[in-house]
Amino acid sequence: MMASVLCSSLFVAGPASFINPSSSFAAENDTGYTIVNSSSTANTHNFSLVNLNNKVDVDMVETDESITIKTITNGEENTIIYNKSDGSATLNGEKMNLKVSEPEFVIDESLSLFASDTPVYVSSGNVSFAESVDGLGKIVVVITAAILLAKATGIAIPKKVVETKVADALSWAGIGTTIAMNTFKGNLTYKLYRTTDKFNTGYPGSINQYQYKYRYQDFSVDATLVGKSLNIYFDEVGSWWFQDKTMR
């Protein structure tokens, strides 16, 4: 189920080219990043992050088969491709180390005549990753992919929020364009909630006439790199949806 959910609503962007950063775009220090050149369409999103020493172009594109996240960092290109059919991903052509733990649906047959949409916690989902990174470029593309997975669960994240989260994470890294080989690992966690009671699906007489509505929320990214800990939390929540399609 996770693979189908993840491929349902990610967005990505058109080609971006490397341009030397100028002082007009630079942040006040060499670790903080400024967002520039932001543009998007229904299925694309691209923007650039710059500081005194680096420029990062983030380029994301979605098709029916895959989602491609490309970064160009000071001329170095790194690409993550997410396969919608099986939920796998590659980094620069090599299979990524991803482990998906889907949330469990708890069966409860209670039914109220006055249905409430008050959220009730059901279970948590998790996607863990561990990648060897040897430069800023790989760190950027992995961070970007991790943040975009929040939108893939159906959580409505404004595009400006995505940009800000990537910029914050990049500032957290606070390193130059070259580093020794290190493992960048972390977890993408999110929680499944349901309504307090079941709702009428609108199909009288069907076997699934009354169902709970579900949504994802409380998405966060927790990661470590070179002894540093990163936590990115999203306040946004997903839309309500029924678990099963209505059947007559």
Stockholm file with secondary structure:
# STOCKHOLM 1.0

chainA/1-248         MMASVLCSSLFVAGPASFINPSSSFAAENDTGYTIVNSSSTANTHNFSLVNLNNKVDVDMVETDESITIKTITNGEENTIIYNKSDGSATLNGEKMNLKVSEPEFVIDESLSLFASDTPVYVSSGNVSFAESVDGLGKIVVVITAAILLAKATGIAIPKKVVETKVADALSWAGIGTTIAMNTFKGNLTYKLYRTTDKFNTGYPGSINQYQYKYRYQDFSVDATLVGKSLNIYFDEVGSWWFQDKTMR
#=GR chainA/1-248 SS CHHHHHTSSCCCCCCCCCCCCCGGGCCSSSSCCEEEEEEEETTEEEEEEECSSCEEEEEEEECSSEEEEEEEETTEEEEEEEETTTCCEEETTEECCEEEECCCCCCCCCCCSSCCCCEEEEEEEEEEEEEEEEEHHHHHHHHHHHHHHHHHTTBCCCHHHHHHHHHHHHHHHCCCSEEEEEEEEEEEEEEEEEESSCEECSCTTCTTSEECEEEEEEEEEEEEETTEEEEEECCCCBCCEESSCCCC
#=GC SS_cons         CHHHHHTSSCCCCCCCCCCCCCGGGCCSSSSCCEEEEEEEETTEEEEEEECSSCEEEEEEEECSSEEEEEEEETTEEEEEEEETTTCCEEETTEECCEEEECCCCCCCCCCCSSCCCCEEEEEEEEEEEEEEEEEHHHHHHHHHHHHHHHHHTTBCCCHHHHHHHHHHHHHHHCCCSEEEEEEEEEEEEEEEEEESSCEECSCTTCTTSEECEEEEEEEEEEEEETTEEEEEECCCCBCCEESSCCCC
//
